[in-house]
């Protein structure tokens, strides 16, 4: 399962580098703040993730009706958690991510495909934390959410990449 964590680390790094900040002219400042926060992440240090997540939560508090800060705060919380599944901060971040996802469900401008991607990622992190216990419990939740995300938007690269990493990890786990 260590190789699953390694693959997820690479995916998290790729997501951080490739994630564009989508915003309209009205929310240009919010987008700029999100971009500045995301640019500070150094993949080699968990502290930079935590700093970025804190900044994203502050931005979310400044723009409570906007979907983007909730999305990015949840995504970075999940990225941190998948890279550091047993760290002290992980459980709190996962609880925060679940709350942000619930808040995202209420946002009228939230992308449903991204919402299902985050839900699938949340369950995927739970499996990475304890594959023996949580694999059977959350497998269908992960699969169902990624499938919904891709049905809504077949071009959702994050959902496709996470789904593939999940398939690869499960194949390795069942082969052992």
C-alpha positions as CSV (number, residue, x, y, z in Angstrom):
1,X,0.0,0.0,0.0
2,X,3.1,2.2,0.3
3,X,3.2,2.4,-3.5
4,X,-0.4,3.7,-3.5
5,X,0.6,6.5,-1.1
6,X,3.6,7.3,-3.4
7,X,1.3,7.4,-6.4
8,X,-1.1,9.6,-4.6
9,X,1.7,11.9,-3.6
10,X,2.6,12.3,-7.3
11,X,-1.0,12.9,-8.1
12,X,-1.4,15.5,-5.4
13,X,1.7,17.3,-6.7
14,X,0.4,17.2,-10.2
15,X,-3.0,18.5,-9.1
16,X,-1.4,21.5,-7.3
17,X,0.7,22.4,-10.3
18,X,-2.1,22.0,-12.9
19,X,-5.1,23.3,-11.0
20,X,-6.2,26.6,-12.7
21,X,-7.9,29.3,-10.7
22,X,-11.3,29.8,-12.4
23,X,-13.0,33.0,-11.6
24,X,-15.0,35.8,-13.2
25,X,-14.1,39.5,-13.3
26,X,-16.2,40.2,-10.1
27,X,-14.2,37.7,-8.1
28,X,-10.8,38.5,-9.6
29,X,-9.4,39.5,-6.2
30,X,-10.7,36.2,-4.7
31,X,-9.0,34.3,-7.5
32,X,-5.8,36.2,-7.1
33,X,-5.8,35.5,-3.3
34,X,-6.4,31.8,-4.0
35,X,-3.6,31.7,-6.6
36,X,-1.2,33.4,-4.3
37,X,-2.0,30.9,-1.5
38,X,-1.6,27.9,-3.8
39,X,1.7,29.2,-5.2
40,X,3.2,29.0,-1.7
41,X,2.9,25.2,-1.4
42,X,6.2,23.4,-1.2
43,X,5.4,19.7,-1.7
44,X,8.3,18.6,0.5
45,X,7.0,20.3,3.6
46,X,3.6,19.6,5.3
47,X,3.8,22.9,7.0
48,X,3.3,24.8,3.7
49,X,0.2,22.7,3.1
50,X,-1.2,23.7,6.5
51,X,-0.3,27.4,5.9
52,X,-2.0,27.3,2.5
53,X,-5.1,25.6,3.9
54,X,-5.4,28.2,6.6
55,X,-5.1,31.0,4.1
56,X,-7.8,29.3,1.9
57,X,-10.1,29.0,4.9
58,X,-9.6,32.7,5.5
59,X,-10.5,33.4,1.9
60,X,-13.5,31.2,2.2
61,X,-14.6,33.2,5.2
62,X,-14.2,36.4,3.2
63,X,-16.3,35.0,0.3
64,X,-18.8,32.6,2.1
65,X,-21.1,32.4,-1.0
66,X,-18.4,31.5,-3.4
67,X,-17.6,27.9,-4.4
68,X,-13.9,28.3,-5.4
69,X,-12.5,28.9,-1.9
70,X,-14.4,25.9,-0.5
71,X,-13.3,23.8,-3.4
72,X,-9.6,24.6,-3.1
73,X,-9.6,24.5,0.8
74,X,-11.2,21.0,0.6
75,X,-8.9,19.9,-2.2
76,X,-5.7,20.9,-0.4
77,X,-7.0,19.4,2.9
78,X,-7.5,16.1,1.1
79,X,-4.1,16.4,-0.6
80,X,-2.4,17.0,2.7
81,X,-4.3,14.1,4.2
82,X,-3.5,11.6,1.5
83,X,0.2,12.5,1.7
84,X,0.2,12.4,5.5
85,X,-2.5,9.9,6.4
86,X,-1.5,9.4,10.0
87,X,-0.3,13.0,10.8
88,X,-1.8,14.7,13.9
89,X,-3.6,17.3,11.8
90,X,-5.2,14.8,9.3
91,X,-8.4,14.0,11.2
92,X,-9.2,17.6,11.8
93,X,-8.5,18.4,8.1
94,X,-10.7,15.6,7.0
95,X,-13.5,16.8,9.2
96,X,-13.0,20.4,7.8
97,X,-13.0,19.0,4.2
98,X,-16.3,17.2,4.9
99,X,-17.8,20.4,6.1
100,X,-16.5,22.4,3.1
101,X,-17.9,19.7,0.8
102,X,-21.3,20.0,2.6
103,X,-21.0,23.8,2.2
104,X,-20.1,23.4,-1.5
105,X,-23.3,21.3,-2.0
106,X,-25.3,24.4,-1.0
107,X,-23.4,26.8,-3.4
108,X,-25.4,27.6,-6.5
109,X,-22.3,28.0,-8.6
110,X,-20.6,24.8,-7.5
111,X,-19.6,22.4,-10.2
112,X,-21.4,19.1,-9.5
113,X,-18.6,17.1,-11.2
114,X,-16.0,18.7,-8.9
115,X,-18.3,18.1,-5.9
116,X,-18.5,14.3,-6.6
117,X,-14.7,14.3,-7.2
118,X,-14.1,15.7,-3.8
119,X,-16.5,13.3,-2.2
120,X,-14.7,10.4,-3.9
121,X,-11.3,11.7,-2.8
122,X,-12.5,12.0,0.8
123,X,-13.5,8.4,0.9
124,X,-10.2,7.5,-0.9
125,X,-8.2,9.1,1.8
126,X,-10.1,7.1,4.4
127,X,-9.1,4.0,2.6
128,X,-5.4,5.1,2.5
129,X,-5.5,5.7,6.2
130,X,-6.6,2.1,7.0
131,X,-6.9,-0.1,3.9
132,X,-7.8,-3.3,5.7
133,X,-10.6,-1.7,7.7
134,X,-11.9,1.0,5.3
135,X,-11.3,-0.6,1.9
136,X,-14.5,-2.6,2.0
137,X,-16.4,0.1,3.8
138,X,-15.7,2.9,1.3
139,X,-14.8,1.2,-2.0
140,X,-18.3,1.7,-3.5
141,X,-18.5,5.3,-2.3
142,X,-15.2,6.1,-4.0
143,X,-16.2,4.3,-7.2
144,X,-19.7,5.8,-7.3
145,X,-18.6,9.4,-6.7
146,X,-15.9,9.2,-9.4
147,X,-18.3,7.6,-11.9
148,X,-20.9,10.4,-11.2
149,X,-18.2,13.0,-11.6
150,X,-17.1,11.6,-14.9
151,X,-20.7,11.1,-16.1
152,X,-21.4,14.8,-15.4
153,X,-18.2,15.9,-17.0
154,X,-16.1,13.4,-18.9
155,X,-13.3,15.9,-19.2
156,X,-12.8,16.2,-15.4
157,X,-9.1,15.4,-15.3
158,X,-8.9,15.3,-11.6
159,X,-11.7,12.8,-11.3
160,X,-10.2,10.6,-14.1
161,X,-6.7,10.7,-12.5
162,X,-7.9,10.0,-9.0
163,X,-10.1,7.1,-10.3
164,X,-7.1,5.7,-12.1
165,X,-4.9,6.0,-9.0
166,X,-7.6,4.3,-7.0
167,X,-7.8,1.4,-9.5
168,X,-4.1,1.0,-9.5
169,X,-3.9,1.0,-5.7
170,X,-6.7,-1.5,-5.4
171,X,-5.1,-3.8,-8.0
172,X,-1.9,-3.7,-6.0
173,X,-3.6,-4.3,-2.7
174,X,-5.6,-7.3,-4.0
175,X,-2.5,-8.7,-5.6
176,X,-0.6,-8.8,-2.3
